[in-house]
């Protein structure tokens, strides 16, 4: 499949089912993020998984998450990131 085909078939989701994301699927997502390459393999990224209703409401005040049952906050440690110098 070409990039153009993918771009043409893409769509945005603004409504989610209320069921929780299965633990097995979440673990696969987090594993993929963990093994993804980073500059100089310094891994300056931290992921925060938010599934509790209270936390999702707090995030919803800052960003529209459209009622998603889960949010992953991606944080970067700039002091540990490769600077190319």
N, C-alpha and C positions, 0 to 999 in steps of 0.2 A: 504494500500500500504506500503510495507516495504521500509526501507532506501535504500537497494540495488536496488530495482526497481526504486526509485526516482533517484538515482545516475546514473543508466544506461540510463534513459530517459532525463537527463539534457543536455542542449546545451548552447552555448554562442551566444549572439547577438552582431553583430558588424555593424549593419546597422539599422537605425531607420526611421520610417515614419516622415515626416516633420510636421505633425499636432501636435498641442499643447495637453498636457495632460488635460483632462476635470477636471474642478474645483472640482466636486464631488469626483472623484477618488483621486485627490491630498489630499483632506480633509480626506478621509478614511485612506490614508497612514500616514498622519501626526497624526491622532487620534490614530492609532495603535502604533505609536512610543511614543506618549504621555502617553498611559496607560501601556506600557511595564514596567515590574518590573526593578528596579535598586537597588543596594545595599543600605540597610537601607532606601529605598525610598527617597533618597536625590535628585534624578533627576538632576545630574550634566551635563546633555547633552542639547545642543542647536542645532537646525536644521536651516539651512539657505537654502531657496529655491531660485534657480536661474533659471529664465525663459527667461530673456531678452537676445537677441542675443549678445550684447556687453559683458555681464557677462559670457555667455557660451564660448565666444572666449577667454576670459582671463583664465578661468578654463582650456580650451583646451590647453593652453600653458604649463600647469603644469601636466596635466593628459589627457590621450587619452579618450575622452568621445564619440568618434565615431559619432559625429553629433547628439547626443541625444537632444531632444527638451527641456529637463529639467534636472537639477542636484540638488541633495540635499547634502549639505555639513554638515557633522556631527562633531560638536565641543564638546569637553569635558572640563569641568572646574575642573582641577585636585585639586585645593585647596578646592573644595566642595565635592569631591568624598570620599567615605568611605575608610579608610586606614586599617581597621581591627585591629587597635591598641587601 
